[in-house]
Amino acid sequence: MVISKGADYAILAVGYLASSTDNVNSRLVSQSELVANLNLPKEFLSQILHKLKAGGILQSVRGKREAIC
């Protein structure tokens, strides 16, 4: 089965976010952290994260330390 790069990157991002938390406490992760640790293109990842947020899969926090949880 072949999946698109976007789907592959989305799976990687969600997996990273899931692994960066435990069952009790969630941790905010910045887009820059995702880009650095997963070696993904920033602009493309931004589009993917927006789609995941619009779909209710992710939540984001705006501000000085904008992050994803």
C-alpha positions as a Markdown table, in Angstrom:
| # | Residue | x | y | z |
|---|---|---|---|---|
| 1 | Met | 0.0 | 0.0 | 0.0 |
| 2 | Val | 1.3 | 3.4 | -0.9 |
| 3 | Ile | 0.5 | 6.5 | 1.1 |
| 4 | Ser | 1.3 | 10.1 | 0.3 |
| 5 | Lys | 4.2 | 12.0 | 1.9 |
| 6 | Gly | 1.6 | 14.2 | 3.6 |
| 7 | Ala | 0.0 | 11.2 | 5.3 |
| 8 | Asp | 3.4 | 9.8 | 6.2 |
| 9 | Tyr | 4.5 | 13.1 | 7.8 |
| 10 | Ala | 1.2 | 13.3 | 9.6 |
| 11 | Ile | 1.7 | 9.8 | 11.1 |
| 12 | Leu | 5.3 | 10.7 | 12.1 |
| 13 | Ala | 4.2 | 14.0 | 13.7 |
| 14 | Val | 1.3 | 12.4 | 15.7 |
| 15 | Gly | 3.5 | 9.5 | 16.7 |
| 16 | Tyr | 6.1 | 12.0 | 18.0 |
| 17 | Leu | 3.5 | 14.0 | 19.9 |
| 18 | Ala | 2.1 | 10.8 | 21.4 |
| 19 | Ser | 5.5 | 9.6 | 22.5 |
| 20 | Ser | 6.3 | 13.0 | 24.1 |
| 21 | Thr | 3.6 | 12.6 | 26.7 |
| 22 | Asp | 2.5 | 10.1 | 29.4 |
| 23 | Asn | -1.0 | 9.1 | 30.3 |
| 24 | Val | -1.2 | 11.8 | 33.1 |
| 25 | Asn | 0.6 | 14.9 | 31.8 |
| 26 | Ser | 0.7 | 16.2 | 28.3 |
| 27 | Arg | 3.7 | 18.3 | 27.1 |
| 28 | Leu | 3.5 | 21.1 | 24.6 |
| 29 | Val | 5.7 | 20.5 | 21.6 |
| 30 | Ser | 6.7 | 23.4 | 19.2 |
| 31 | Gln | 6.6 | 23.1 | 15.5 |
| 32 | Ser | 10.3 | 23.9 | 15.5 |
| 33 | Glu | 10.9 | 20.8 | 17.7 |
| 34 | Leu | 9.0 | 18.6 | 15.3 |
| 35 | Val | 10.9 | 20.0 | 12.3 |
| 36 | Ala | 14.3 | 19.5 | 14.0 |
| 37 | Asn | 13.6 | 16.0 | 15.5 |
| 38 | Leu | 11.7 | 14.5 | 12.5 |
| 39 | Asn | 13.7 | 16.3 | 9.8 |
| 40 | Leu | 10.6 | 17.4 | 8.0 |
| 41 | Pro | 10.1 | 20.5 | 5.7 |
| 42 | Lys | 8.7 | 23.3 | 7.9 |
| 43 | Glu | 6.2 | 24.7 | 5.4 |
| 44 | Phe | 4.7 | 21.4 | 4.5 |
| 45 | Leu | 4.5 | 20.3 | 8.1 |
| 46 | Ser | 2.7 | 23.6 | 8.9 |
| 47 | Gln | 0.0 | 22.7 | 6.4 |
| 48 | Ile | -0.3 | 19.2 | 7.7 |
| 49 | Leu | -0.6 | 20.3 | 11.3 |
| 50 | His | -3.2 | 22.8 | 10.3 |
| 51 | Lys | -5.3 | 20.0 | 8.7 |
| 52 | Leu | -4.8 | 17.8 | 11.8 |
| 53 | Lys | -6.0 | 20.7 | 14.0 |
| 54 | Ala | -9.0 | 21.4 | 11.8 |
| 55 | Gly | -9.9 | 17.7 | 12.0 |
| 56 | Gly | -9.8 | 17.8 | 15.8 |
| 57 | Ile | -6.8 | 15.5 | 16.1 |
| 58 | Leu | -4.5 | 18.2 | 17.6 |
| 59 | Gln | -4.9 | 21.2 | 19.7 |
| 60 | Ser | -2.6 | 24.2 | 19.4 |
| 61 | Val | -1.7 | 27.0 | 21.8 |
| 62 | Arg | -1.0 | 30.5 | 20.5 |
| 63 | Gly | 1.4 | 32.9 | 22.1 |
| 64 | Lys | 5.1 | 33.5 | 22.6 |
| 65 | Arg | 5.8 | 29.8 | 22.8 |
| 66 | Glu | 3.2 | 28.6 | 20.2 |
| 67 | Ala | 3.0 | 24.9 | 20.6 |
| 68 | Ile | 1.0 | 21.8 | 19.7 |
| 69 | Cys | -0.5 | 19.2 | 22.0 |
